[in-house]
Amino acid sequence: MEKSIIELEAAAQTLKLLGDHTRLTIMGLVKNRDCCVCEFVEVLQMTQPAISQHLRKLRDAGLVKEQRRGQWIFYSLNTSHATYPIIQQVLEQVPDQKEKLRTLYDAELRIQCDL
């Protein structure tokens, strides 16, 4: 199996984006499932505009995809991005973020955005 080489600039940009605690947490949250902005607001205890700024940077770089479902926008990890192997390696080295979503469920704070 031939390993593809990631361009240095793309790798540097991805690592720069992942170097932010909030963006790294967001990437960890969307690693296993789609998430809505409202979930990020609850988990990260940040305002919706602040979360949206982080998501915009990740989306503009192509690291996350968005999908509109009614009035809600859900975000997911873009596994076809050229730097996905880097993202995957980084996410394997940091604590799993699933527990944060589980805490929302357990406290009945998870907002049901699904249609």
SULTA-V241719 format. One line per field, one symbol per residue. psi: psi as a letter, one per 30 degrees, with the letter a starting at -180 (. if undefined). A space follows every 10 residues. Layout:
psi = ???
This chain:
psi = kkkkkkkeee eeeeeeeffk eeeeeeeeeg eflkkleeee eeefhlleee eeeeeeeeee fgfllkkkjb fkkkklkjfg kegeeeeeee ffflkkfeee eeeeeeghfk kjfl.
